[in-house]
């Protein structure tokens, strides 16, 4: 775990410094989560998965 943090820590800090803290980096409400899941489902369908698989 310490090795992972040594490697991933600086890039994580750069992203947080540039775009804000963890609260600013992801979907913040149910609508944004729904949009994200819909886009991932459409992408999986385009790549050949079944549309009704519902495991995004």
Secondary structure by P-SEA (a helix, b strand, c coil): caaaaaaaaaaaaaaaaacccccccccccaaaaaaaaaaaaaaaaaaccccccccc
